[in-house]
């Protein structure tokens, strides 16, 4: 491998720089101080590195279904040289039967369920319902409709753009996601308002 190969493999998600600090602030009170966190659909790996740096008691397990994303995660984590980040797993959120048998103390999924078919959300909650112990949090971040309505014109435009790119994508109804979570043993979510009309949702596995 050439000296610049890992650098070249690093992806950059522009929104990460804008939302990583608000996301950290929202998550910190609800994540355990220690234990294993499984991140689903880690994408570029930038969130994993930033959050792991600032939550040093957690062992971070990134994952993604895309090989280029896995290469980017490896590049970012190699640069960060954090002993608390594990090598990324190849994991398809929509196929929970193939997930590794981990016992995470928390799970995180950022900006996935609207840029994926609904089957990915079904798989996410199926897998989380199986792996998480009672009381453990599943945290989601992204835009949502509430009461069937968009919360901002920008979200409506984003939704239209997503559906034009793939009719199976789109901003999801908060109530539909909460109902899906309930079907898999989760209590109603704690909802945290975020910048740019996004939400952080904290679901906990019911006792």
Secondary structure, 3 states (H helix, E strand, C coil): CCCCHHHHHCCCCHHHHHHHHHHHHHHHCCCCCCEEEEEECCCCCHHHHHHHHHCCCEEEEEEECCHHHHHHHHHHHHHHCCCCEEEEEECCCCCHHHCCCCCCCEEEEECCCCCCCHHHHHHHHHHHHHHCCCCCEEEEEECEEECCECCCHHHHHHHHHHHHHCCCCCCEEHHHHHHHHHHCCECCCEEEEEHHHEEEEEEEECC
